[in-house]
């Protein structure tokens, strides 16, 4: 089996995704499932998870840049 043969599939319905999709922390959803089958509460939960992960990455990036600009904070 060739790894390139794997198709992106909707997490909810399992159909192959050919066009756009919603890429959530839990996996990709096709547009139809996202707009018609996923509750607003679940969508907000996915949004919170994604923002929390981005915040963590941003904090790590800020600390790394801060340490490069201030040599006294470099860890040996």
Protein Blocks (a to p, Z undefined) as FASTA:
>chain_A
ZZklpccddfklopacfbdcdddfkbccdfklmmmmpcfklmmmmmmmmmmmmmmmmmmm
mmmmmmmmmmklpcZZ
